Amino acid sequence: MSFELSALAQITADYINTTDRHIFLTGKAGTGKTTFLKHIVAHTHKKTVVAAPTGIAAINAEGVTLHSLLQLPFGAFIPERIQPPDINAQITTLFNLFTNLRFNASKRNLIREIELLIIDEVSMLRADLLDCIDHVLRHVRKKSQPFGGVQILFIGDLLQLPPVVNDQDRAVLAPYYPSAYFFHAHALAAQPPIKVELQKVYRQSDDNFISLLNRMRYNEQTDGDV
C-alpha cells in the first residue's frame, strides 16, 4: 500500500518513526489526514494501534474505540484520588478507576507492547478521558511516565465535531479543566504534542469553491457565498 505524501507529511512521518514525541496532526477537510494515518500504519516499524473516541470514527479509521481497547469507564473522570462525589451520575476517580479492570492475558500483552497509539477524530476526545487513558496505560504497562511510555499521534480537526459534555459532567469537571478539549488534559501539561497542520486541500480542485468552504469553516461567509 503506497501513498504520495506531501513534504511536510513525510517529515512528520520520519519524525514519528525516529522519536517518542507526541504529535497533533491537523488540517481542514481534504488535506490528507486519513491518507497520512494509513501511510503510518503501513510503514512504521513501531507496534501500532489505531483507536477513536466513537464507534463510527473507529470504523472509519479501521481501528477500535478507546473504550473497548482500554476498558474505560463511561461518564466523567476526575484525575484525583478522591471518593467519587455522591451525585446521581457515573463518575470515576483514581480511587475507583482500576476496580473493574479485567484484562485477559492477551489483551494485557497487547497493551504492554504498544509503541504508537494513533487517536483519530481527536476533536471529540475529552480531556478527562485522555487523562483516564493516561492512568490506565501506566497501570497496565507498569510504567510511571505519561501514557506508560506510549507515543501518541493525535489526528483531527478542532473545527469539526467538539467533545460532548452534558451539563452535569461540565459542572463536575469545571474545577479540573478549563475546557473539555483534549489538549487541556493534565497528562499533556509537561510535554504538549507538536502541532503539524496540513495546508493543501486535495479533495477539491476549484480554488473558488475551496475559498467558499474556508469562509464557511470560519463563519465568515458572504452574501455571495450563501
Z-matrix of the N, CA and C atoms (Angstrom, degrees):
N
C 1 1.457
C 2 1.535 1 108.44
N 3 1.329 2 117.28 1 122.97
C 4 1.459 3 119.88 2 -175.10
C 5 1.521 4 109.90 3 -131.79
N 6 1.315 5 116.62 4 136.61
C 7 1.457 6 122.40 5 178.77
C 8 1.518 7 108.26 6 -127.81
N 9 1.318 8 115.36 7 147.08
C 10 1.461 9 120.95 8 176.70
C 11 1.526 10 108.21 9 -87.96
N 12 1.325 11 116.87 10 111.57
C 13 1.453 12 120.62 11 -179.17
C 14 1.520 13 110.38 12 -95.19
N 15 1.334 14 115.70 13 148.14
C 16 1.457 15 119.90 14 170.93
C 17 1.526 16 108.42 15 -68.04
N 18 1.340 17 115.77 16 166.24
C 19 1.469 18 119.73 17 -179.64
C 20 1.524 19 110.81 18 -59.76
N 21 1.343 20 116.87 19 -42.52
C 22 1.462 21 120.95 20 -179.74
C 23 1.523 22 110.86 21 -63.90
N 24 1.330 23 115.75 22 -43.18
C 25 1.465 24 119.74 23 180.00
C 26 1.529 25 110.80 24 -64.49
N 27 1.315 26 117.31 25 -38.08
C 28 1.460 27 120.28 26 179.71
C 29 1.524 28 111.28 27 -66.56
N 30 1.342 29 116.53 28 -41.87
C 31 1.470 30 120.58 29 176.66
C 32 1.525 31 109.69 30 -60.75
N 33 1.338 32 116.20 31 -41.58
C 34 1.469 33 120.71 32 179.62
C 35 1.522 34 111.08 33 -64.52
N 36 1.324 35 116.54 34 -42.08
C 37 1.467 36 120.39 35 178.60
C 38 1.528 37 110.36 36 -61.81
N 39 1.321 38 116.41 37 -43.69
C 40 1.469 39 120.13 38 178.70
C 41 1.527 40 110.53 39 -62.99
N 42 1.334 41 116.34 40 -39.16
C 43 1.465 42 120.80 41 -178.75
C 44 1.527 43 110.88 42 -65.51
N 45 1.324 44 115.74 43 -41.42
C 46 1.465 45 119.85 44 178.08
C 47 1.522 46 110.32 45 -61.64
N 48 1.317 47 116.24 46 -40.35
C 49 1.465 48 120.88 47 -176.18
C 50 1.522 49 113.20 48 -74.33
N 51 1.322 50 117.75 49 -19.23
C 52 1.467 51 119.65 50 -173.78
C 53 1.527 52 113.65 51 -116.25
N 54 1.346 53 118.44 52 0.93
C 55 1.461 54 121.37 53 177.09
C 56 1.526 55 108.74 54 -135.29
N 57 1.338 56 115.49 55 175.49
C 58 1.465 57 119.64 56 175.76
C 59 1.526 58 111.38 57 -113.08
N 60 1.327 59 116.99 58 16.51
C 61 1.466 60 120.95 59 -177.72
C 62 1.523 61 111.23 60 -75.34
N 63 1.346 62 115.64 61 145.88
C 64 1.458 63 120.61 62 174.24
C 65 1.536 64 109.23 63 -74.58
N 66 1.325 65 115.34 64 145.57
C 67 1.466 66 122.09 65 -179.69
C 68 1.523 67 108.91 66 -126.30
N 69 1.330 68 116.27 67 138.92
C 70 1.469 69 121.69 68 169.98
C 71 1.518 70 107.13 69 -112.73
N 72 1.334 71 116.56 70 106.16
C 73 1.461 72 122.26 71 179.20
C 74 1.520 73 108.78 72 -96.51
N 75 1.322 74 115.42 73 120.65
C 76 1.456 75 119.54 74 -177.82
C 77 1.524 76 110.00 75 -132.82
N 78 1.314 77 115.84 76 -179.74
C 79 1.458 78 121.93 77 -176.93
C 80 1.512 79 108.56 78 149.30
N 81 1.320 80 115.22 79 151.83
C 82 1.468 81 118.84 80 -178.50
C 83 1.519 82 110.82 81 -68.09
N 84 1.315 83 116.60 82 173.08
C 85 1.465 84 121.61 83 -178.60
C 86 1.528 85 110.46 84 -57.16
N 87 1.337 86 115.48 85 136.62
C 88 1.456 87 119.97 86 175.25
C 89 1.505 88 115.83 87 87.46
N 90 1.353 89 117.68 88 7.89
C 91 1.462 90 119.95 89 -177.83
C 92 1.529 91 112.75 90 -93.26
N 93 1.315 92 117.83 91 -0.67
C 94 1.469 93 120.00 92 172.81
C 95 1.512 94 115.39 93 103.16
N 96 1.342 95 118.20 94 21.24
C 97 1.464 96 119.66 95 -179.11
C 98 1.528 97 111.29 96 -65.07
N 99 1.332 98 116.85 97 -43.42
C 100 1.472 99 120.11 98 -179.94
C 101 1.524 100 110.66 99 -69.19
N 102 1.320 101 116.52 100 -37.96
C 103 1.467 102 120.40 101 175.71
C 104 1.522 103 110.29 102 -59.18
N 105 1.330 104 115.65 103 -42.35
C 106 1.462 105 120.32 104 179.25
C 107 1.521 106 110.45 105 -63.85
N 108 1.324 107 117.04 106 -44.23
C 109 1.468 108 121.01 107 179.30
C 110 1.529 109 110.00 108 -56.59
N 111 1.321 110 116.48 109 -47.69
C 112 1.469 111 120.24 110 -178.50
C 113 1.525 112 111.19 111 -65.23
N 114 1.328 113 116.31 112 -35.80
C 115 1.464 114 119.90 113 178.72
C 116 1.533 115 110.54 114 -64.35
N 117 1.330 116 115.91 115 -45.81
C 118 1.467 117 119.48 116 -179.48
C 119 1.529 118 110.73 117 -61.14
N 120 1.319 119 116.32 118 -46.66
C 121 1.465 120 119.95 119 -179.56
C 122 1.538 121 110.69 120 -59.16
N 123 1.330 122 116.03 121 -38.20
C 124 1.465 123 120.11 122 -176.72
C 125 1.523 124 113.10 123 -78.03
N 126 1.341 125 117.55 124 -25.42
C 127 1.461 126 119.08 125 -169.26
C 128 1.531 127 115.75 126 -119.17
N 129 1.322 128 118.99 127 -14.43
C 130 1.464 129 117.70 128 -178.32
C 131 1.525 130 110.96 129 -72.53
N 132 1.329 131 115.42 130 148.39
C 133 1.457 132 120.48 131 175.13
C 134 1.527 133 111.14 132 -86.28
N 135 1.333 134 116.27 133 -6.86
C 136 1.461 135 120.16 134 -176.02
C 137 1.536 136 110.93 135 -83.31
N 138 1.322 137 115.35 136 149.81
C 139 1.463 138 120.37 137 175.47
C 140 1.524 139 107.57 138 -73.32
N 141 1.328 140 115.41 139 115.69
C 142 1.461 141 121.48 140 -165.71
C 143 1.519 142 112.26 141 -121.70
N 144 1.333 143 115.45 142 140.86
C 145 1.460 144 122.18 143 172.58
C 146 1.522 145 107.90 144 -126.17
N 147 1.341 146 115.78 145 136.77
C 148 1.466 147 121.63 146 177.25
C 149 1.526 148 108.12 147 -106.02
N 150 1.333 149 116.08 148 130.58
C 151 1.462 150 120.52 149 179.96
C 152 1.517 151 109.40 150 -142.61
N 153 1.318 152 115.62 151 167.53
C 154 1.464 153 120.91 152 -179.83
C 155 1.530 154 108.81 153 -150.84
N 156 1.352 155 116.90 154 161.49
C 157 1.472 156 119.63 155 -176.64
C 158 1.525 157 114.10 156 -69.50
N 159 1.338 158 118.03 157 -26.82
C 160 1.466 159 120.38 158 -176.37
C 161 1.526 160 110.44 159 -126.69
N 162 1.323 161 114.99 160 163.28
C 163 1.458 162 120.27 161 -179.50
C 164 1.515 163 113.03 162 -62.87
N 165 1.339 164 117.31 163 -44.32
C 166 1.468 165 120.77 164 -178.98
C 167 1.520 166 110.30 165 -62.48
N 168 1.343 167 115.97 166 -44.99
C 169 1.466 168 120.01 167 179.52
C 170 1.520 169 110.40 168 -63.48
N 171 1.321 170 117.25 169 -37.74
C 172 1.466 171 120.93 170 179.51
C 173 1.525 172 111.05 171 -65.10
N 174 1.327 173 116.84 172 -42.01
C 175 1.467 174 120.86 173 177.91
C 176 1.522 175 110.23 174 -61.99
N 177 1.336 176 116.37 175 -45.16
C 178 1.464 177 120.70 176 -179.53
C 179 1.523 178 111.82 177 -62.76
N 180 1.322 179 116.39 178 -32.67
C 181 1.468 180 120.88 179 -179.05
C 182 1.526 181 112.40 180 -90.28
N 183 1.355 182 116.34 181 1.90
C 184 1.464 183 121.77 182 -177.02
C 185 1.532 184 110.33 183 56.33
N 186 1.329 185 114.82 184 43.44
C 187 1.458 186 120.66 185 -179.42
C 188 1.512 187 110.97 186 -131.67
N 189 1.327 188 115.97 187 -153.31
C 190 1.460 189 122.78 188 -178.91
C 191 1.517 190 108.58 189 -125.16
N 192 1.324 191 117.00 190 166.65
C 193 1.457 192 118.67 191 174.60
C 194 1.526 193 109.14 192 -79.11
N 195 1.314 194 115.06 193 150.28
C 196 1.459 195 120.32 194 177.39
C 197 1.526 196 111.16 195 -61.19
N 198 1.324 197 115.75 196 -36.13
C 199 1.470 198 119.40 197 -179.58
C 200 1.531 199 111.40 198 -64.35
N 201 1.328 200 117.15 199 -42.61
C 202 1.466 201 119.05 200 -178.75
C 203 1.522 202 111.19 201 -73.73
N 204 1.328 203 117.22 202 -34.67
C 205 1.459 204 120.56 203 179.88
C 206 1.520 205 111.92 204 -64.34
N 207 1.339 206 116.31 205 -41.71
C 208 1.468 207 120.19 206 -171.15
C 209 1.529 208 113.75 207 -118.39
N 210 1.339 209 117.40 208 10.73
C 211 1.472 210 121.83 209 -179.51
C 212 1.529 211 111.24 210 52.85
N 213 1.320 212 116.38 211 45.95
C 214 1.463 213 120.53 212 -177.79
C 215 1.514 214 110.24 213 -73.43
N 216 1.315 215 117.44 214 143.77
C 217 1.466 216 120.29 215 176.33
C 218 1.518 217 110.58 216 -74.14
N 219 1.307 218 116.14 217 157.61
C 220 1.469 219 120.74 218 174.72
C 221 1.526 220 108.98 219 -93.27
N 222 1.314 221 116.16 220 159.96
C 223 1.451 222 120.29 221 -176.83
C 224 1.519 223 110.78 222 92.49
N 225 1.326 224 115.83 223 -169.67
C 226 1.461 225 121.43 224 -175.71
C 227 1.527 226 111.52 225 -79.93
N 228 1.347 227 114.91 226 149.31
C 229 1.466 228 121.32 227 175.59
C 230 1.525 229 108.95 228 -120.50
N 231 1.321 230 116.00 229 124.92
C 232 1.470 231 121.45 230 176.44
C 233 1.521 232 108.12 231 -100.55
N 234 1.329 233 118.54 232 121.24
C 235 1.464 234 120.86 233 -173.29
C 236 1.522 235 113.81 234 -81.38
N 237 1.319 236 116.58 235 46.80
C 238 1.464 237 121.32 236 177.48
C 239 1.521 238 109.18 237 -139.04
N 240 1.335 239 116.25 238 154.52
C 241 1.464 240 121.01 239 -179.91
C 242 1.530 241 109.17 240 -87.13
N 243 1.322 242 115.46 241 74.93
C 244 1.461 243 121.88 242 -179.83
C 245 1.525 244 108.89 243 -129.23
N 246 1.313 245 115.82 244 159.61
C 247 1.459 246 120.34 245 173.43
C 248 1.528 247 108.29 246 -63.59
N 249 1.341 248 118.51 247 135.32
C 250 1.464 249 119.39 248 176.88
C 251 1.520 250 111.04 249 -57.15
N 252 1.329 251 117.78 250 139.76
C 253 1.468 252 119.97 251 178.77
C 254 1.523 253 110.99 252 -58.25
N 255 1.297 254 116.13 253 144.24
C 256 1.472 255 121.47 254 -177.55
C 257 1.525 256 109.25 255 -87.09
N 258 1.345 257 114.09 256 72.08
C 259 1.468 258 119.33 257 176.15
C 260 1.519 259 107.72 258 -128.12
N 261 1.315 260 115.90 259 166.89
C 262 1.458 261 121.01 260 -175.82
C 263 1.529 262 109.85 261 -80.96
N 264 1.331 263 115.95 262 71.49
C 265 1.459 264 120.92 263 -179.95
C 266 1.513 265 108.68 264 -158.63
N 267 1.327 266 115.91 265 160.13
C 268 1.460 267 121.12 266 177.74
C 269 1.527 268 107.96 267 -89.18
N 270 1.312 269 116.65 268 104.30
C 271 1.454 270 121.54 269 -176.80
C 272 1.527 271 109.00 270 -126.11
N 273 1.322 272 114.53 271 132.85
C 274 1.458 273 120.94 272 178.53
C 275 1.523 274 108.70 273 -116.40
N 276 1.329 275 116.41 274 143.21
C 277 1.462 276 121.82 275 174.41
C 278 1.531 277 107.44 276 -130.73
N 279 1.315 278 116.56 277 178.68
C 280 1.466 279 119.04 278 176.18
C 281 1.531 280 111.82 279 -65.08
N 282 1.319 281 116.68 280 -14.64
C 283 1.460 282 121.44 281 178.21
C 284 1.536 283 111.40 282 -68.58
N 285 1.351 284 116.73 283 -37.05
C 286 1.468 285 119.52 284 -174.98
C 287 1.526 286 114.34 285 -125.34
N 288 1.343 287 117.33 286 9.24
C 289 1.469 288 120.05 287 -175.96
C 290 1.521 289 112.87 288 -59.44
N 291 1.330 290 116.29 289 -42.26
C 292 1.464 291 119.43 290 -171.91
C 293 1.527 292 113.29 291 -91.34
N 294 1.328 293 116.94 292 1.39
C 295 1.468 294 120.68 293 -174.80
C 296 1.520 295 112.72 294 -59.95
N 297 1.339 296 116.63 295 -41.86
C 298 1.461 297 119.97 296 -172.90
C 299 1.529 298 113.60 297 -106.39
N 300 1.331 299 117.83 298 11.81
C 301 1.462 300 119.15 299 178.10
C 302 1.530 301 109.56 300 -71.37
N 303 1.328 302 115.82 301 125.14
C 304 1.460 303 120.52 302 -178.57
C 305 1.529 304 109.07 303 -136.42
N 306 1.325 305 117.47 304 71.68
C 307 1.456 306 120.63 305 179.07
C 308 1.527 307 110.11 306 -83.20
N 309 1.344 308 116.09 307 133.55
C 310 1.460 309 117.40 308 172.20
C 311 1.529 310 109.01 309 -77.19
N 312 1.315 311 116.65 310 173.69
C 313 1.466 312 120.42 311 -172.54
C 314 1.520 313 112.14 312 -62.41
N 315 1.339 314 117.65 313 -40.82
C 316 1.465 315 119.91 314 -177.27
C 317 1.523 316 111.19 315 -68.41
N 318 1.341 317 116.94 316 -38.73
C 319 1.463 318 120.22 317 178.52
C 320 1.530 319 110.52 318 -68.49
N 321 1.310 320 115.80 319 -39.68
C 322 1.464 321 120.11 320 178.48
C 323 1.536 322 110.27 321 -62.88
N 324 1.330 323 116.12 322 -42.24
C 325 1.462 324 120.12 323 179.01
C 326 1.526 325 111.19 324 -65.93
N 327 1.337 326 116.47 325 -39.33
C 328 1.467 327 120.04 326 178.12
C 329 1.528 328 110.38 327 -59.60
N 330 1.330 329 116.52 328 -47.00
C 331 1.464 330 120.58 329 -178.24
C 332 1.523 331 110.78 330 -64.89
N 333 1.321 332 116.72 331 -36.90
C 334 1.462 333 120.01 332 -179.09
C 335 1.525 334 112.11 333 -71.51
N 336 1.335 335 116.70 334 -21.55
C 337 1.467 336 119.73 335 -178.22
C 338 1.527 337 113.20 336 -93.23
N 339 1.327 338 118.05 337 -10.96
C 340 1.465 339 119.98 338 -178.79
C 341 1.525 340 110.20 339 -60.40
N 342 1.323 341 115.72 340 131.37
C 343 1.470 342 121.57 341 173.47
C 344 1.522 343 111.40 342 -108.76
N 345 1.335 344 116.03 343 -32.03
C 346 1.468 345 121.70 344 -178.99
C 347 1.522 346 109.04 345 -134.11
N 348 1.321 347 116.32 346 122.04
C 349 1.465 348 122.07 347 175.47
C 350 1.524 349 107.64 348 -108.71
N 351 1.324 350 116.32 349 118.93
C 352 1.464 351 121.27 350 177.62
C 353 1.527 352 108.11 351 -98.89
N 354 1.319 353 116.44 352 120.38
C 355 1.464 354 121.33 353 177.95
C 356 1.525 355 107.84 354 -108.95
N 357 1.321 356 116.76 355 111.48
C 358 1.467 357 122.08 356 -179.07
C 359 1.527 358 109.78 357 -91.42
N 360 1.333 359 115.48 358 160.99
C 361 1.473 360 122.52 359 -178.67
C 362 1.528 361 110.44 360 51.64
N 363 1.320 362 115.42 361 49.02
C 364 1.463 363 120.23 362 -173.26
C 365 1.523 364 112.79 363 -69.76
N 366 1.333 365 118.15 364 -13.66
C 367 1.471 366 119.36 365 177.00
C 368 1.522 367 111.01 366 -59.23
N 369 1.340 368 117.18 367 -27.47
C 370 1.466 369 121.37 368 -178.75
C 371 1.527 370 113.18 369 -88.14
N 372 1.334 371 117.01 370 -6.79
C 373 1.467 372 120.66 371 -176.36
C 374 1.524 373 110.71 372 -80.45
N 375 1.319 374 116.98 373 121.15
C 376 1.463 375 121.12 374 180.00
C 377 1.516 376 111.69 375 -78.17
N 378 1.324 377 116.08 376 148.39
C 379 1.464 378 121.53 377 -179.49
C 380 1.520 379 111.32 378 -59.58
N 381 1.328 380 117.46 379 -41.63
C 382 1.463 381 119.37 380 -178.41
C 383 1.530 382 111.18 381 -67.25
N 384 1.339 383 116.73 382 -33.46
C 385 1.462 384 119.29 383 177.51
C 386 1.531 385 110.33 384 -68.06
N 387 1.322 386 117.10 385 -37.93
C 388 1.463 387 119.60 386 178.44
C 389 1.529 388 110.62 387 -65.75
N 390 1.317 389 117.29 388 -38.16
C 391 1.469 390 119.47 389 175.34
C 392 1.527 391 111.12 390 -65.46
N 393 1.310 392 116.04 391 -35.74
C 394 1.465 393 120.39 392 176.64
C 395 1.534 394 109.61 393 -63.88
N 396 1.329 395 116.70 394 -43.14
C 397 1.466 396 122.22 395 176.49
C 398 1.532 397 109.97 396 -58.24
N 399 1.325 398 115.94 397 -44.44
C 400 1.461 399 121.90 398 179.21
C 401 1.533 400 110.70 399 -54.84
N 402 1.318 401 116.83 400 -49.53
C 403 1.467 402 120.56 401 -175.47
C 404 1.528 403 112.20 402 -71.55
N 405 1.336 404 117.80 403 -35.82
C 406 1.469 405 119.78 404 178.06
C 407 1.528 406 109.95 405 -66.59
N 408 1.339 407 117.33 406 -43.00
C 409 1.463 408 120.26 407 179.21
C 410 1.531 409 111.24 408 -63.12
N 411 1.330 410 117.35 409 -43.01
C 412 1.468 411 119.83 410 177.58
C 413 1.526 412 110.46 411 -60.21
N 414 1.331 413 115.73 412 -42.78
C 415 1.462 414 121.48 413 -176.49
C 416 1.528 415 111.35 414 -65.21
N 417 1.327 416 116.77 415 -49.62
C 418 1.461 417 120.63 416 -175.27
C 419 1.525 418 111.16 417 -72.51
N 420 1.339 419 116.74 418 -37.94
C 421 1.468 420 120.80 419 -177.48
C 422 1.537 421 112.35 420 -84.47
N 423 1.343 422 115.45 421 -9.85
C 424 1.466 423 121.35 422 179.75
C 425 1.537 424 111.76 423 56.20
N 426 1.321 425 114.75 424 43.11
C 427 1.459 426 121.71 425 176.93
C 428 1.520 427 108.35 426 -131.70
N 429 1.324 428 116.12 427 136.27
C 430 1.463 429 120.00 428 -171.36
C 431 1.526 430 113.98 429 -85.64
N 432 1.345 431 118.80 430 -14.62
C 433 1.464 432 118.34 431 -178.45
C 434 1.529 433 110.59 432 -72.05
N 435 1.338 434 117.35 433 158.74
C 436 1.470 435 120.08 434 -178.15
C 437 1.531 436 112.45 435 -49.45
N 438 1.315 437 115.27 436 135.72
C 439 1.468 438 123.89 437 -179.59
C 440 1.534 439 111.91 438 57.41
N 441 1.319 440 115.75 439 25.51
C 442 1.452 441 119.84 440 178.34
C 443 1.510 442 113.50 441 60.28
N 444 1.330 443 116.78 442 25.08
C 445 1.457 444 120.97 443 179.63
C 446 1.517 445 114.68 444 87.80
N 447 1.326 446 118.26 445 3.20
C 448 1.468 447 121.58 446 179.18
C 449 1.537 448 109.38 447 -78.69
N 450 1.321 449 115.68 448 134.69
C 451 1.469 450 120.73 449 172.41
C 452 1.523 451 108.26 450 -82.07
N 453 1.333 452 116.77 451 139.44
C 454 1.461 453 119.60 452 -178.28
C 455 1.524 454 110.67 453 -120.65
N 456 1.321 455 115.02 454 131.28
C 457 1.465 456 122.80 455 171.66
C 458 1.522 457 107.02 456 -106.22
N 459 1.326 458 116.05 457 109.08
C 460 1.458 459 121.79 458 176.44
C 461 1.532 460 108.09 459 -90.11
N 462 1.325 461 117.23 460 130.46
C 463 1.461 462 120.85 461 179.33
C 464 1.524 463 108.81 462 -128.22
N 465 1.322 464 116.53 463 130.09
C 466 1.457 465 118.98 464 176.80
C 467 1.514 466 112.34 465 163.72
N 468 1.311 467 114.41 466 174.68
C 469 1.463 468 123.18 467 -178.09
C 470 1.526 469 107.65 468 -121.74
N 471 1.325 470 116.66 469 114.62
C 472 1.467 471 120.89 470 -175.33
C 473 1.526 472 113.09 471 -68.94
N 474 1.333 473 117.50 472 -10.17
C 475 1.465 474 119.59 473 175.74
C 476 1.531 475 111.31 474 -94.07
N 477 1.321 476 116.56 475 6.40
C 478 1.459 477 119.61 476 171.90
C 479 1.533 478 108.58 477 -97.21
N 480 1.313 479 119.05 478 -143.47
C 481 1.467 480 120.46 479 -171.04
C 482 1.523 481 111.75 480 -62.22
N 483 1.343 482 117.78 481 128.95
C 484 1.472 483 121.25 482 179.88
C 485 1.525 484 111.06 483 -85.45
N 486 1.338 485 117.20 484 169.18
C 487 1.467 486 119.38 485 174.06
C 488 1.528 487 110.55 486 -62.88
N 489 1.316 488 116.28 487 145.55
C 490 1.464 489 120.84 488 178.33
C 491 1.525 490 108.64 489 -95.04
N 492 1.331 491 116.52 490 120.61
C 493 1.463 492 121.79 491 179.51
C 494 1.522 493 107.99 492 -135.02
N 495 1.335 494 117.19 493 119.67
C 496 1.462 495 118.14 494 176.72
C 497 1.536 496 109.62 495 -79.71
N 498 1.304 497 116.51 496 169.46
C 499 1.475 498 120.65 497 -173.86
C 500 1.526 499 111.70 498 -61.29
N 501 1.326 500 116.46 499 -36.99
C 502 1.465 501 119.61 500 -177.78
C 503 1.526 502 111.01 501 -68.20
N 504 1.351 503 116.43 502 -44.90
C 505 1.466 504 120.15 503 177.63
C 506 1.527 505 110.68 504 -63.91
N 507 1.326 506 116.12 505 -39.49
C 508 1.470 507 119.94 506 -179.73
C 509 1.527 508 110.74 507 -59.60
N 510 1.320 509 116.76 508 -41.74
C 511 1.462 510 120.63 509 179.41
C 512 1.529 511 111.42 510 -66.04
N 513 1.336 512 116.39 511 -38.19
C 514 1.468 513 120.89 512 179.68
C 515 1.524 514 111.17 513 -68.45
N 516 1.340 515 116.58 514 -39.12
C 517 1.463 516 121.09 515 -172.95
C 518 1.519 517 113.78 516 -87.30
N 519 1.322 518 117.41 517 -18.54
C 520 1.471 519 121.12 518 -175.21
C 521 1.532 520 113.84 519 -52.29
N 522 1.356 521 120.79 520 -39.60
C 523 1.473 522 119.27 521 179.50
C 524 1.525 523 114.04 522 -68.07
N 525 1.340 524 117.14 523 -14.49
C 526 1.467 525 120.48 524 -172.99
C 527 1.528 526 113.45 525 -110.06
N 528 1.334 527 117.48 526 -24.61
C 529 1.459 528 120.77 527 -173.87
C 530 1.533 529 110.75 528 -135.96
N 531 1.350 530 117.84 529 131.28
C 532 1.474 531 119.79 530 176.93
C 533 1.521 532 112.48 531 -69.94
N 534 1.320 533 117.86 532 -24.67
C 535 1.464 534 121.95 533 172.82
C 536 1.518 535 107.83 534 -153.33
N 537 1.328 536 115.66 535 171.15
C 538 1.460 537 119.83 536 -178.75
C 539 1.520 538 112.53 537 -84.89
N 540 1.332 539 118.60 538 -8.08
C 541 1.464 540 120.48 539 -175.79
C 542 1.528 541 111.83 540 -65.69
N 543 1.325 542 115.18 541 146.75
C 544 1.470 543 121.62 542 -171.36
C 545 1.523 544 113.60 543 -55.41
N 546 1.342 545 117.11 544 -32.64
C 547 1.465 546 119.07 545 -174.09
C 548 1.520 547 113.04 546 -69.95
N 549 1.335 548 118.29 547 -7.95
C 550 1.460 549 121.10 548 175.75
C 551 1.531 550 111.97 549 -92.47
N 552 1.313 551 118.06 550 6.13
C 553 1.464 552 120.65 551 176.61
C 554 1.524 553 110.16 552 -62.57
N 555 1.317 554 116.34 553 139.81
C 556 1.465 555 121.05 554 179.30
C 557 1.522 556 111.44 555 -61.63
N 558 1.327 557 116.34 556 -31.12
C 559 1.467 558 120.79 557 -177.00
C 560 1.523 559 112.54 558 -64.38
N 561 1.336 560 117.26 559 -20.27
C 562 1.468 561 120.69 560 -178.97
C 563 1.522 562 112.70 561 -98.41
N 564 1.333 563 117.53 562 -1.13
C 565 1.465 564 120.61 563 -173.85
C 566 1.526 565 112.25 564 -61.85
N 567 1.319 566 116.89 565 -42.53
C 568 1.466 567 120.13 566 -175.94
C 569 1.522 568 112.13 567 -77.12
N 570 1.324 569 116.84 568 -30.86
C 571 1.466 570 120.33 569 -178.54
C 572 1.526 571 109.69 570 -143.05
N 573 1.351 572 116.70 571 82.25
C 574 1.462 573 119.88 572 179.07
C 575 1.531 574 110.40 573 -61.84
N 576 1.326 575 116.96 574 152.23
C 577 1.471 576 118.84 575 178.97
C 578 1.523 577 111.61 576 -67.55
N 579 1.310 578 115.75 577 150.62
C 580 1.464 579 121.29 578 173.70
C 581 1.522 580 107.61 579 -77.67
N 582 1.325 581 116.30 580 127.61
C 583 1.465 582 120.49 581 -176.89
C 584 1.523 583 110.77 582 -90.79
N 585 1.324 584 115.35 583 130.02
C 586 1.460 585 122.32 584 174.77
C 587 1.527 586 107.10 585 -124.77
N 588 1.324 587 117.08 586 124.15
C 589 1.468 588 120.22 587 -179.02
C 590 1.520 589 110.44 588 -114.37
N 591 1.327 590 115.97 589 115.84
C 592 1.460 591 121.40 590 174.82
C 593 1.528 592 108.87 591 -75.37
N 594 1.313 593 117.62 592 134.13
C 595 1.470 594 121.76 593 -171.36
C 596 1.521 595 113.59 594 -108.03
N 597 1.312 596 117.86 595 -42.13
C 598 1.466 597 120.82 596 -171.68
C 599 1.525 598 110.96 597 -75.22
N 600 1.334 599 115.83 598 127.45
C 601 1.461 600 121.67 599 178.06
C 602 1.526 601 109.40 600 -86.47
N 603 1.332 602 116.65 601 121.47
C 604 1.460 603 121.42 602 -179.98
C 605 1.533 604 111.87 603 -99.32
N 606 1.309 605 117.11 604 -20.65
C 607 1.461 606 120.37 605 -173.63
C 608 1.519 607 111.97 606 -75.17
N 609 1.327 608 117.50 607 -26.02
C 610 1.460 609 122.26 608 179.85
C 611 1.528 610 108.72 609 -122.30
N 612 1.332 611 116.21 610 147.00
C 613 1.465 612 119.99 611 178.57
C 614 1.523 613 112.27 612 -115.99
N 615 1.334 614 117.22 613 -11.89
C 616 1.464 615 121.87 614 -179.42
C 617 1.533 616 108.76 615 -84.62
N 618 1.326 617 117.07 616 110.77
C 619 1.463 618 120.89 617 -176.32
C 620 1.522 619 112.25 618 -60.82
N 621 1.331 620 117.07 619 -37.23
C 622 1.472 621 119.55 620 179.41
C 623 1.525 622 110.70 621 -64.62
N 624 1.334 623 115.76 622 -41.20
C 625 1.462 624 119.78 623 -179.92
C 626 1.525 625 110.25 624 -67.95
N 627 1.334 626 116.96 625 -39.64
C 628 1.464 627 120.68 626 177.25
C 629 1.529 628 110.30 627 -61.17
N 630 1.329 629 117.28 628 -42.19
C 631 1.470 630 120.92 629 179.00
C 632 1.520 631 110.80 630 -63.78
N 633 1.345 632 116.18 631 -40.52
C 634 1.468 633 120.35 632 177.86
C 635 1.536 634 109.82 633 -61.64
N 636 1.334 635 116.86 634 -45.66
C 637 1.461 636 120.45 635 -179.81
C 638 1.528 637 111.19 636 -61.69
N 639 1.327 638 116.59 637 -39.04
C 640 1.466 639 120.13 638 179.52
C 641 1.524 640 111.22 639 -64.82
N 642 1.342 641 116.71 640 -39.67
C 643 1.477 642 118.75 641 178.37
C 644 1.527 643 110.69 642 -66.94
N 645 1.315 644 117.27 643 -37.83
C 646 1.465 645 119.96 644 175.44
C 647 1.526 646 110.15 645 -63.89
N 648 1.312 647 116.55 646 -39.17
C 649 1.464 648 122.43 647 -178.74
C 650 1.524 649 111.36 648 -59.45
N 651 1.327 650 116.55 649 -40.62
C 652 1.465 651 120.83 650 -177.81
C 653 1.529 652 112.54 651 -98.17
N 654 1.340 653 116.77 652 11.57
C 655 1.464 654 121.87 653 179.66
C 656 1.523 655 111.52 654 59.01
N 657 1.334 656 115.79 655 42.10
C 658 1.458 657 121.07 656 -179.40
C 659 1.537 658 110.55 657 -122.63
N 660 1.338 659 116.61 658 27.78
C 661 1.441 660 120.24 659 -176.38
C 662 1.533 661 111.71 660 -66.48
N 663 1.327 662 115.02 661 149.58
C 664 1.474 663 121.20 662 179.96
C 665 1.514 664 109.45 663 -100.28
N 666 1.329 665 115.91 664 170.36
C 667 1.468 666 119.98 665 175.32
C 668 1.526 667 109.97 666 -59.68
N 669 1.338 668 116.69 667 -36.76
C 670 1.462 669 120.55 668 179.03
C 671 1.521 670 111.63 669 -64.81
N 672 1.329 671 116.36 670 -37.61
C 673 1.478 672 119.09 671 177.34
C 674 1.522 673 110.96 672 -62.17
N 675 1.341 674 115.56 673 -44.04
C 676 1.464 675 119.97 674 -178.34
C 677 1.522 676 110.39 675 -63.55
